[in-house]
Amino acid sequence: MRNKAYDRLLVGATFALTGFLALRAPGLGDYSTDAGPALSSIGDGHLSGFFSHQPAMGPLSLYLRAPFAALGLALHDGTLGVYRWGALPCLLAVASAAIWLGRIAMRSGSGRLAPVLIVAIALLNPLIGDALYWGHPEELLTASLAVGSLLAACERRVLLSAVLAGLAIASKQWAVLIVVPIVLLLGRERVRVLIVTAGVAALSYLPMVVGNFTAFRHALDYISTPQPVVTVFTWLYPLSPSGSVRITNIFGDLRIERMHQLLGIETLARPLIVAVGLAIPAYLWWRSGRRLGVEQALTATALVLLLRCAFDPGSAAYYHFPALLILLALDATAGRRIPAAGLVAGAVALVVLDRFPAYLSPGLANGCYIAATVAACGLLARRLVAPPRVDVAAPPGGPPEVQRGVLQPRGTVVLG
């Protein structure tokens, strides 16, 4: 009875905090030149405008945000108010993922403090505010769906994992990086997983293709041509010269700014990221006798997502949010009483990704970023090559009916 009361209190507090964060979103960022025109059109009842203003992101967040944006318009809110309403479902996805992680931690024997800390780290880290400030709450939605897909795969919930993976890809294209880990985790079900994942993603895009194929093709072409901009949150920054950069948004507005730029090399970044995302989990799977355990899968995914940020010339602070959630998943599945990996990652995000760029020169801030991320990648890689560890925790009053490398939905965790 006490556990139910505690669970309800935690859930209620989490969703209340989520609403507060949504209504305090600090800025519009790219919203006015990205998702804003489509959501304003559908909110006003103009379906053709929704399909003709297809932003660079996947369509899923638009579907989820549209009813909330319409509510904001019905309440006569301004552009910022409508944006905040639309950000709410994306933040609710983060809250749901955090609650799921908290329950896994409790089942794994962490005690009652760990779920509270997990929720706090997931929602109160500076990357949430950064994504909202720059107008990209869909990144938060995608991260939550991707982590949910991995958690479902760890629990051998095949259909749920595949559906969540497909939805994640339909929200933001980088989510393809989680497909290999979930396929390797689910073993004999891999063909079914691939079919369902691809089917869900395709069905999500279908309305956009049918509604306005020209706009869909334009968005696809825009996504396929990265901007020649290099930020301080990438290992490529020291290799890039400073100069005048031509930046365009998806609807054609052009501005010229003096920034760091990579001429030609930026086209290789995304293929490299995809190759790394395929190679690391596949190598671990092969090295482990064609079996991938929960801890291995989560650690490998955290490393892949961190390398994605490091290799992407246009990496932003909020790009690191998925890796933070994966580290919290490692804490939860291990049953740690204090989510140490998440706490450290949250602290580093606050200092290196949030404070240093505001107080230090770009070059020095980038140097700190490179040092922190190289150290993090080294620690994750060391963990991956360490000898396998088996940790069996039996549920109270029952035998340890577990499989090696499987996160049990209702009690135990075995990390291999």
N, C-alpha and C positions, 0 to 999 in steps of 0.2 A: 504493500500500500504506500509505504514511504517512497519507494522507487518511482511509482506512478506519479505521486505528487511532485517529486523532484523533477521528473521528466516534463510534466506539464508546465511547471514553473520555468524551466529552462527554455522550452519551446516558446512560451508566451513572451519571455523577456527577449529572446532572439528576434522574433518577428516585430516586436515593438521597436527594438533598436534598428531593425531594417527600415521600417517606415520613417524613422527619424533621419537616418542617413540619406534616404531618397529625397526627402523634402528639404534637405540641406545641401544638395548637390551644388558645388561651388561655381560651376561655370558651364558654358555651352560648348566651348572648344570647336570641333569640326561639325557639330550637329547641324548648323544652319546650311552647310554646304555638303552634307552627307546624308544622314537619315531624315533630317528635318523636313525637306520638301515632300517626301513620300508620306510621312506620318501626318503632316498638316493636310495633305490632299485627302487621305482616307478619313481623317477626322471631320473634314468638311463634307464628306459624302461623295468625293470625286474619285471614283475608282480608277478611271483612266489616268489621272495624275499620279496615283500611287504606283501604277505599273510603268509609267514613263519616266519616273524619277528614281531609278533603281540605284542604290548606293553601292559602294565598293564591298561592303560586308555581305555575308550570306543573308537569306531572306527570313530565317527563323525569328530573329529578334524583332523584326518588323511586324510579323504576325502577332507576336506576344505583346508588343508595345502599342499596337494600334488601338485596342479598346481603351487602354489607359490614357493615351494621348487624346482620344475622342472625349473622354471624361473631362480632361483638363480644358479642352476647348469649350465643352458644354458649360463649364464653370466660369468661362470667360477669363481664364488665366492667360498671362502673357507667354511669350516664347519660352522663357526659362521655366515657368510653371508647368507648361505642357511637357517640356523635356524631363522635368523631375518626375512627373507622373509616369512617363514612359520608362524611366530608369527603374521604377519600383519592381516590375516583374523580374528584371535582371538581378537585382539585389536579393529578391526572394529566392532565386535559384542558389545564390551563395549561402543564404541562411539555411536552406534545405540541405545543401552539401555539408555545412558545418554541423548541423544536428545529426546527420547520418554519421559523420566522423565521431562525434561525441558518443553516440550509442555504441559504435564499434569499440571505442576506447573503454567504455563501461563493461561491455561483454568480455573484453580482453583483460579485465582486472585492474584497470588504472585507478579506480576510486572516483570520487565525485568532483574533485577539483579539476582534473584533466579536461572533462567536457566543457567546463566553463572557460578554461583558458583557450581551448581550441576554438570555441565560438568567438571569443574576444579577439584572438589573433586573426581569424578569418575575416572578421568584419571591421576591425578597428585599425588595420594596418594602413600605411600611407598609400599603398598601391590602389586601394579602393577609391580614395579621393582623387588620385591622379587620373584614373580611368574616367571618372565622372567629370573632372575638370576639363579634360580634353575631348569630351563628348563621345566616349566609346564604352557605354555600359554593356554593349554586346560582348566585349572581351570578358567581362565578369560572368556572363551567362555561359559562354563557351567553356571557360575554365571549369565551371561547376558541372556542366554536362560531361566534360572529358573525365574529370575525377570520378564522377558518378559511374561512368562506364567502366573505369578501371576497378572501382570497388565492387561493382556487380560481377565483373569477370573474376575477381578474387574469391567471390562467394559462389562461383559457378552458376550464376543466374544468367544463362546464355542469352535469352531473348531480350531481357532488360538491358544487358550490356551492349548488345548490337544496336538496339533502338536508340539508346543514349549516345552511342558513338555516331550514328547517322545524324542525329539532331545536332550534335556538336559540330560536325562538318558543315551542316546547313546553316549554322550560326556564324562560323568563321573558318576559313579554309585551312588554317594551321592545324586544326584538330586531326588532320590525317596522320599526324605524328603518333597518335595513341593507338592506331589500328594495329600495328605490328605487335605491341605488347599484349593487347587483349586477344589477338588471334593465337599467339603463342601460349598464353595462359589457358585458353579454352581447348587446346589440343585437338581432339577428334571432331570438335564442333566448328573447326575453323572455316570450313566451306559455308556452313549455315550462317556463321557470323558475318562473313564477307558479303554474302547475298543480302542479308537483312540490312546491314549497314549501308551498302550501296543503294538498296531500294528505298530506305527511309530518306537518305540524302537526296536522291533523285526526285522523289515525290515532293519533297519540300521545295525544290527548285522549279518544279513543273509549272506552278501558277505564274511564276515570273516569266518563264519561257513562252507560255501560251498568251499571257496578258500583253506582252510587248517584247517580241523577240529582238527587235532592233536595240532596245534599251538594255536587254539582257546581254547581248553580244558586246555592246559598248562597255558595260561594266566588266565583263570578262576580259576584254582587251586592256582596260585600265588596270585591272589587278595584275595582269601578266607583265606589265611594264612598270617595274618599281621606280620610284623617284630617285634621282641621283644625289641623295642627301645622306650624310653620315652624322649621326648623333654621338654624344659622349658616352652612351650606353652600349658600346660595341668595341670589340677588339680591333676593328678596322680603323678607328679614329686616328691613331698615330700615322697611318699610311696614307691618309687622305689630305690633299691640299685644300687650302681655303680659297674661295672664289665666289663669283656670282652664280647662283643656282636658279634655274627656271623651275618653279613649282606650279603644278596645276592640280586643281581638284577634279573630281569625276565629271562635273558639269561644265568644265572648260575654262573656268576663271584662272587667269595666269598672274603670278606675282614673281618678282625677282628679288632674291635676298642673298646676302653675303653669308655663306655657310661653308662647312667642310663638304667636299664632294668626292665621290669615287667615279672616275670616268671609265665606263666599260665593265669594271669588275663586279658591279652590283648585280648584273644579270646572272652571275654564277652563285650568288649567295643562297638563293632559295633551293636550287638543285642540290647544293652541298648540304643544306640543312636536312632535306628529305633523305639524302644518302646516309647521313649520320643517324637519322631517326630509324632507318632500316637496319643499319649495320650493327649498332650497339646491342639492341635486344636480341637480334638474330645470333650474334656471336655468343652472347651469354647462354642462350638456349642451346646452342651446339656444344658449348663448353660444359654445360651441366647435364649432358646426356640426353638432350632433347626434352628437357623438362625445365620449366621456368617457375620458380617459387614466387610467393607473394612479395617478399622483401626484395628479391632480385628485380621483379617487374617494376615495382614502385621506384626503386633506386635508379634503375636504368632510365625510366621515364623522366624522373627529376633531372638526371644528367642531360638527356636529350633536350628537354625544354629549356634548360639553362644555356646549353650550347646554341640553341635556336636564337636566344637573345644576343649572345656574344657574336654570332656570325651575321646577324641581320644588320645591314648598314643603317636602316631607319628605326632601330630598336628604341622603344620608349620604356620608361620606368614600369608602367603597368603591364608590359609584356612578361614581366617576371612573376606575375600573380599566379599563373598555373603551377609554376615550380614550387611556390610557397604552399599551395594547397596540397601538392603531392608530398611535401615534407611533413605536413600535418597528418597526412594519411599514414606515413611511416610511423609517426609517433602513436597514432591511434591503434594501428594493427599490432604494434609491439606492446601495447598495454602500459606505456610509460605513465607514471603518476604525474610527471611534469613533462609536457610536450617540448622537450629540449630543442629538437631540430627546428620546430616551428618558432619557438621563442628567439633562437639565434637568428634565423632567417628574417623574422620580423624586425629585429633590432638592426641587422645589416641593411635591410630595405630602408628603414628610417634614416640611418646615418648616411649610407653610400648613395642611395637612389633619390632621397628626398632632401636632406640637409646639405650635403657636400656640393651639389650643383648650384645651390643658392648662395653659398658662401665662398667657394673656391673658384679659381680660374678654370675654364673648360679643360685645359690640358691636365691640370692637377686633379680635377674631379675624375677625368677619364683614367688617369693613372691609378687612383684609388679603386675605381670600378674594376679595372683589369686585375689588380692584385686580389681583390675580394673574390671575384668570380673564378680566377685561376685556382685560388685556394679551395673554393667550394667544389669545383670540378675535380680537383685532386682528391679531396676527401670522399666524394661520391665514387670516383673510380677505384680508390683503395678499398672501399667497402664492397664493391662489386667483385674484386679479385680475391678477397679474403676467403678462407675456407668456409664452406657452408655450415650454417648453424641451425640446429633443430631445437625448437622450443615448444614443448607441448604443455598446454595449460588445460586441465580438465575442468568442465563446468561443475559448479557446486552440486554435490550429491549424485554425481553420475560419472561414468567412465569416459575417458578421452577418446570418443568416437570421431576421430579426425583422419583426414588424409594429408599426407605430407605436401606442404606448399599450398594449402587451401585455407582461405579465410572462411570459417564456418558462419553462416547467417545467424545462428542462434547460440553461439557460445564460445567457441574456441578459435584460437589462431595457431597455425603451425607455420613457422617461417623456415624456408629452406633455401 
